[in-house]
Amino acid sequence: MTQVWDVSVLVDGVGRILEVRGQANLHLGQDGKGLAGQSIINFVNDSDVEHFQSFFKRLRPVIAAPRCVVNLKTPAFGIRSYVMQAEPGNQLETYWMMFAAAGPGMSAAAIKDAKMPASFADDARMLRLIEMAASESDSTMDLTVIAIAALRDRRRRTQLQGKSIDLMEAELEAAILDLSKDGAAKSAPGEYSMLHSLQQSTQQIETNLREVAGKFGVSREELGFTSTTVKIEPGASPSAIREKIAFAYSSVRDDIEEFDRGATPVDMMKVLAFCAIALAIGGVVGGLLAYMP
C-alpha cells in the first residue's frame, strides 16, 4: 500500500525549507510561503533535535534513508509523532522530508534508533555540513583534515602491497566514518576531512587509525599520518570557513611533499576540489546575504 503523506517539505543541504506540499497550515501552522527559508529543525521537538541532526547529516543522494518516527512541534496538535521518510530531491543537495501523523498500523523505529548507513560525503555536501554546524551549534567544533601517505603516495603504496594495503585502506576508512559523528569526506586517495566535537581529540583519532594500520604490520613511519585541525566557531562566516578549509588542506599537502612530487594533475585537482567548491559556495552565499534586507 502506498504511503500517503500529510505534508512534504523540500529542504536544501542545511535544512532550509525551499518548498512545501500538503497540509502545511494544519500540521506546521503556516503555508508554504511563510515556511520558505525557515529551518526544518525549528519544528522538531527538543528531545529529538540531536537525533534528527545526526540523521540529516548522513543523508546522501544515492543511499536510501530508513523510515523513522520523529516528534514535531505543531500549533494544532502540540507535540505529535510523525512517521518520516527522506528522499533526494531533483536538484543537487536537496531532500524531500515527508511526514505522516503516526497512527494505528503505522510502525517505524524512533529516530534515535534509526540505522543510517555510513558513507563519505562529497565535497559540496561536506561544506554544507560545516555551514550547518556553524549556524546551528552553540559550541565550537573541530574540522580535522587527514592525509595518509601510505594511501596517497603511489610509490609507498606499491612498496606495501605485501601488507594487504587495499584491505587496510577499507578498514581505515571504516574507522574514520565510525569516529566522525558529524560528517566526513574523502577528497582524494588518502585524504579525508572530519567534523567532530572538541571532546574527540586529534590525538585520539590518530591513535585509533595507527592501531588499525598496526594490525596489518604497517609501522608509524610507513603509514605517514599527518593532520591539521582548525576550529569552526558558532556563527562563523562563509569567508572565515573558506579560509580555514584552505589553510587545513595546504598544511597537510605541505607535510607530505613526496606525494606532491609524484601526484598527477588529476590527483592534485581532486585535492584542491574542496577549497574550490568552498570558494564558489561562499561567494554565492555572500552575494545572497549582501542583497538580503
N, C-alpha and C positions, 0 to 999 in steps of 0.2 A: 504493500500500500504506500502510495506516495505521501510524503510528509507535507502537510500544509502549514506554512509559517505565518505567524501573526504579524511580524514585522521583519524586514530585511534591511540591513544597513551596510552601505558600501563605504569602506574606510581606506585611507592611504596607509603607507608603511609605518606611520607612527600613531595610527588610530584616530586620525581626524576624519570626521564624517563628511563624505562627499555627496551622497545620495541616499534617500530613504524610500522604501516601498512598503505598502501595507498600512496597518492601523497604528501609525506612529502617534497620533494625537491621543488615542486611548491608552497605549502602553508606555509611551515616553513623555507624554504631556505636551508635545509640540509637533508642528507639521515639519515636513522636510526642509522648508526654507529656514525655519527657526533653528533646526538642528545642525544645518550645514556649518562646518568649521569648528564645531564642538568636538571634544574628545569622547570617544565611546566609553572610556574609563569612568567618566563622570556619572554614568548610570549603573555602574557595578557596585553592589553593596560592599561596604568597607571590609567585611570578613573575607571577601573573595578577590579583592583587588590584587594582592600579591600573586595569587594563583592565576588570575586572568592575565597579568603581565607576563608571567612565565610562559603561559600558553601562547600568547600573541607573539612573543619573541621567537618562538620556534616555528611559526607559520612559514611555509615555503611554497612557491608556485607549483612544485611538482610532487609534493608529499601531502597525502590526504590527512586531515586533522580528525581526531576521534570526536564523535558526538558526546557532549557532556552537559551537565546541569550547572547553571550559574544563577546566582540570586541578583536580581536587578532592583533598583530603587524606582518605583513607579508612583506617580501622583495619584492615580486612581485606586491602586490596589496595595500600596505600601511596599514592603519588601516581598517580592514574589519570585518563585523559582521558575526558570525557563530552560527548556532544552535548547542548546545552542549548537549550530553547525557552522563551520568556516570553510569557504571555498575561494579559490583565487578569482579575482575579477578579470575583466577583459583587457584592462590596461596594466602596464608594468607597475609592480609594487602597490596593487590594490587587492582588497579582500572583501568578500561578502560575508557579513556576520548575520546569520539568520536565527530568529528566536521564535519559539512557540511555547505558550504557557504550559508548564508541566501539569499533567492530569492523569487520570486512570489510564492504564495501558501504555503510558509513555515512560520508558525506562532508559536511563543512561547513568554513567558514573558521574559523581560530583567532580567539578572542575579540578579540585585539589588532587583527585586520583587519576586524572586524565594522563594517559601514557603517550606522550608526544615523541615520535622518532627523532633522534638527534641527528643533525646534519650541519655542515658548514653553510653559513650564509654567503651569498655572493657579495662583492664589494659594495654595491649600491644598498643592499639590504643591511649590511653591517653599519653603514653610515647612518641609516635611518634609526637603527637600534641605539647608536651613540647619541643621536639627536634626541631620541625619546628619553634616554636616561638623563640627559642634561636638563630637559624641560620638565620632567615629571618627578625625578628623585629629589629628596630633601638632603641627601648626603653625597659627598664626593665619591666617585668610583675610579677605579684604575683601568686604563687601557694598556695592555701589555702586548708588544709585538715580539714575536719569537722567530729566530732563524736557526735552523739546524743544518750545519754544513754537511753532515753525512747524507742528508737527503737532497741538499741543494747543489752540492758540488759533484759534477759527473765523475771526475777522477776519483774522488774519495769514495763515492758510491760504488764505483766499479771495484775498487780495492776491497770493499766489504761484502761483496756478493756471496762469499762463502759463509756469511753470518746471517742468512735469511733476511736481507735488508728490506725486501718487499713486505714481509710479514711484520717486521719491526715497524715499518712506516705505518701500516694499518693499525697496529696497537698503540703507537704514539698518538695517532690522530684520534683514536677512540678515547684515549686518556685526556686529550685536550678538550674534546667535546664533553666529557664527563666532568672535568674540572670547571668548565665555564657554564654557569647557570644563566648568564645574561647575554650570551651571544658570542659566537666565534666565527672567524672567516679564514679561508685559505686563499691567499693572494697569488701564490706561485709555489712550485715544488719546494718543500722545506721551509715555507714562510707562512706564519699564521698570526692572527691577532685575536685577543681575548678581552672581553669586557667583564670585569669582576669586582667584587667588593674589596674594600681595604683590608678586611679581616683575612683575606686569602692572599698571602704574601707571594711575591715573585720567587722568593727562595723556596717556598713550599712547592710551587709549580715546577721549578727546575729540579728539585729533589725527586718529585714524583716521576718526571719524564726520564731522568737519569736511571732511576730504578727499572723502568720499562726497558730502556736500552741495555742495561746490565744483564737482563735475562737472556739477551742474545749475544752476550760476550763482547759488547761494544763498550769500550772504555770512555772515560771522560774526554780524553784528547781526540779519540776517533769520532765521537758524537759531534763535537764542535758546536755546543749550545751557546747561544748569545741572546740577550733580550734587552729591551728598553721599555720602561713603564712611564706613562705620563698620567697626570691627574685630569679627570673630567669633572669639573665643578658644576654644581647645580646652577642652571641658568646660563651656562657658557654659550657665547655667541657662535654662530656658524664659522666666522672667521677665526676665532680662537681655537675651535675644534680642528679646523683645517691645518692651522699652524702646528698643533700638537701631533696630528697624524703624520704630517710631513717630517717633523723632527724625529719621531719614533722610527719611521721607515729609513730615513737617511742614516740614523745611528746604527741600526743593525746591518745595513749594507756596508757601511764603513768598517764594521767589525769583522766582516768576512770578505777580505779583499780577494781571496783565492777564487771565490765564486764569481766576483765581478770580472775578473780577468778571463774566466772560462765561459761565461754565460753568452748565449746567443742574443741578438737583438730582440727576438721574440720573448725570451725569458725576461729580459730587462723591461720590456714593455708591460709584461704581466706584473712585475714587481712594482712598477710605477702606476699601475691602473688605479689602485686605491686612492692615491694622492690626487690623480687627475679627476676622478669622479668626485672627490671631496671638493675640489675647486669648482667644478661645474655646478654641483648641487648647492654649494654655499653661495655661489654667485646668483643663482636663481632665487634662493630664499632671501638673500639680501635685497635683491631687486623688488621682490614682492613686499617685503617689510617696508621698504622705502616709500611705496605708494599706498600703504595702508593708513587709514586715518588714525 
